[in-house]
Amino acid sequence: MSLGTSVILYLLIGVGVAVAVAARGGRRGELTFRVLAAVPFWPLFVPLLLSGGEVASAAEAGATPSPQDQLSAAIAQADAELEGALGSLGGWAEHVLSRERGRIEELRTAWKAQAERIREMDRLLSWPDPELLSPSPSPLPSPPGGEGKGEGGEATPAADRLRQLEEARRQNRERLRQLRAEGYDDLLSNLARVRELASLIHLAKFTGAPAARAEELVASIAAAVEGVSDLGWQVNRDGRPSGVRGQGSEVREEGPPVSLLTPAP
Amino acid sequence: MMQPLAQTASSLGAALPDGIPATEPAAASRELSLLGLVEVLLKEPRRLDDLNREEARQAELMPRFLAISLASFALFGVALSLILHFTPPAAYPHRLLPVPRVNLGDSSGLALVLAYSLGMVAASGLCLPSFYFFALLAGVKMRLSQIVSQVMCSKATTAVVLVGILPIYVAVVLGMVVFEADASLLETCLYLGLALPFVAGLAGVRALYRGVSAMSETMPPERRCRRACFLRRLTVSWAACYTAVSPVLIYRLWETLAPALA
């Protein structure tokens, strides 16, 4: 196949992709650019076309914010206030900022990571939780004083085990729900604490406080990362959830997940 | 469960109590315009990573990154064509690699502009499958559309940095032409000019690494730490692959287009 034939074939595919891009719609000027660019650069457009799902415009996304976006908005707001406060340190106590810049970046990363964990738990908890069917009735006689009872009031080992497993599962789900609520509360209180510290920086600046005060406040903000990064989703080496700690909250030790495979201590 | 969140979020994003409106929405809409995007690329790359991570925005952002890249590479091509046109024949690059003649009298200058504009971007398209497989090997769960978005963001960063260093380079080389610098020195400088997009590409590699790292932010910290070396290797592999492909593509395009347009 000659170079000319290859180019024609390449451009023909490009025209096909350009038609698909045009079918997606958009503003006139932008759409024209997309269609023209799709002809020579179609390999870049194909993955976007195949990524599936409706591509919501920014306006649509803003009109119907999902809970995730609202959580992101809360983080963005706290971040913007923090940035404003840190920006106001210029000419007053910028040396403090240069020292703590890394930890403040860590704090931002930790906020996002924690928000993502909360969303993940929300997704898990939103799954339907139907009860399993009861086990088939056993022909065996029920043990004397046994608690597991099958259909017709007969106790069977299978029914007993099923009931215990269901109970353990329910408890684990409840623990997950609590963990989510604690993580959510800790994140919000951490954001609120940082906002308060940001407002204190502004106040300290305009009341003529010494640079040492700014140093103290920025160090407090940087220390807030500990509150986020120590939240309950971290798993220690045993694979057990570690203690849940939040901003200004006590350490609450959590036990291992409830399972019949792990005998209770 | 989400009700308090909605309330908190709305109260956080609401206007200030004394009637001063919050300025965040205006900033958000400015980011999405083409010039706004350039501004974000330069001033707030971290925010750009956040935008780039939103899947719904990838289809919007990618053509804009492409437009920024094409415009900047075209500008670079025009500047280089002008320089090569005014270069004395003795200093014209020929020692390491003979480059096609550029004459503004015919359309051979256009070949250089097209070679850089098309070549730099088309090389990304050629490397996409490799990028995807490298990401899989590194254990980073990225879709092809996310890779395209990250790569184009990196390309736009390269393009903006290139436009930033271009005036300095043009001033230096034109100075050498005007003051009749040594031919071999001028030739070396011209070779450096031809490789200037790859020098600027270092900023693109940094942006790519930052973007890939931002993609892994949602991993638990322990796993993220274990993956950190893989992310570096992934970025280096991508950069190496692209750096091997794009100069060849640019040169072949230039060589093919120059006689056709002359």
Interface residues (C-beta under 8 A of the other chain):
Chain A: L3 R24 E30 F33 R34 A37 P40 F41 W42 P43 L44 F45 P47 L48 L50 S51 G53 V55 A56 S57 A58 A61 G62 P67 Q70 L71 A73 A74 A76 Q77 A78 A80 R108 T109 K112 A113 E116 D122 R180 A181 Y184 L188 L191 R195 S229 W233 Q234 V235
Chain B: M1 M2 L5 A6 T8 A9 S10 L12 G13 E24 P25 A28 S29 L32 R46 D50 E55 A56 R57 Q58 A59 E60 M62 P63 L66 A67 L70 L118 V121 A122 S124 G125 L126 L128 R143 L144 S145 I147 V148 M152 E217 T218 M219 P220 P221 E222 T256
